[in-house]
């Protein structure tokens, strides 16, 4: 499913953001090809991947059966979950948890209201912060600090 400025129900607001009211749900890969940030008032869900040229924001959760990749930031009011990896050119932020079957990588910080869990490594050029625990199958690397409300566990080093 390709999302562009002509997608049904899409509107562009004064600050340039593209806004879609309600949910965005698909059985296939969601490819978002917009020249500014994409905001979905509901949830974003697919059994495959989500690919975004710039940033993506959802009022509820973002879920992909495979990976989530954004040129800029990824932000969800609730959780972010991907069967494979999550990668953002800027920050990754979720009101609840962030979970990836493979790795999580952000150009800036990673922040979750609940826990952060990755099958492989977790890497952020800035800080990593979780309201609960942080767990990675491989290493955890942050340019600044690492902070967890509960424990921090890494298969390799921190």
N, C-alpha and C positions, 0 to 999 in steps of 0.2 A: 504494500500500500504506500503510495507516494503522497506526501502532504506538501502542497505548495500554496501560494497565495490565492489560488482559484478553488481550493478545497471547499466543499459545501459547508456553510456555517462559519467559515473563517472571517474574522474581521481584524483590521489593523487599527490600533488605538493611537492617540496623539504622540506618545513617546516612541512609536515605531514597533512596539511589541505586536505579535500576532496572537490573537486570543480565540480559543475554541471553547464554547460553553459545553458542559457535560463531559462524558467519558469518551476516550479514544481506545477502542478495542478491536483487535484484528487477529486473524489466524496466521497471517504472514508477516514478513519483515516490514517494519514501519520505517520509511526513509523520509526524513523531514528536511526539505530543501527550501529554506527561507533565508532572507538576508538580514533577519533580526531575531531576537529571542522569541521562542514559542511557549505560550502559556496555555495549559489545559486546566479548566476549573475543576474537573473531576479526576478520574484515574486514567493512567495509560497502561495498557496490558496487551501483550502479544505472546504467542507460543514460540516465536523466533526472536529476531534481533530488533533493536531500536538504534538507528543511526541518525545523528543530528549534526548538521554543519556548524551551527552556533549553539546557544544554550537552550535548555529545556526545563520548564517548571510545571509541576502538577500540584493541584490543591490536595489531592489524595496521594495514593501510592503510584510507583512506577514498577512494573513487573515485566520481565522478558524471559522467555524460555532459554534463550541463548545469551548474547551479550548486549550491553548498552555502551554506546560510544558517542561522546559529544565534543565538538571543537572547543566549546567553552564550558560553562558549568552545568551541573545536574542538581536539581533541588526538588524535593517532594515534601508535602505536608505530613505524610505518613512514611512508610518504609520504601526502600529501594531494593529490589531483588532481581538477580540475574543468574541463570543456569551456568553461564560461563563468566567472563570478566566484566568489570565496570571500569571505564576509562573516560576521564574528562580533562580537557586542556586547562581548565581552571578548577574550582572547588567542587566537592560533592557534599551535599547537606541533606539530611533526612530528619523529620520530626521523630520518627521511631528508628528502627534498625536498618543497617545496610548489610546485605548478604550476597556473596558471589561464590559460585562453584569453583571459579579459578581466582585470579588476582583482582585487586582493586588498586587503581593508580590515579592520582590527581596532580595536576600542575600546581595547584595551591593546596589548601587544607581539606581534610576529611572530617566531618562532624555528624554524629548521630545522637538523637535523644536517648536511644537505647543502645544495644550492642552493635559491634562491627565484626563480621565474620567472613573470612576468605579461605577457600581451599588451598590457594597458593599464598603469595606474598601480599602485603599491604604497603603502599609507598605514597608519600605525599611530600612535595617540596617544602610545605609549611608544616603546621601541626596536625596531629591526629587526636580527636577528642570523642569519647563515648560516655554516655550516661551510665552504661553498664560495662560489660567486659569487652575486650578486644582479643580476637583469636585468629591466628593465621597458620596455615599448614607449613609455610616457609617463613621467611623473615619479615620483620616490621621495620620500616625505615621512614623517618620524618626529618625534615630540615630543621624544624623547631622542636617543640616538646611533644610527648605522648602522654595523654591523660585518660584514665578510665575510672568510672565510679566503682567498679569491682576489679577483677584481675586482668592481667595482660599475659597472653600465652602465645609463643611463637615456636614452630617446629625447628627453625634455625635460630639465628640471632636477632637481637633487637638493637 
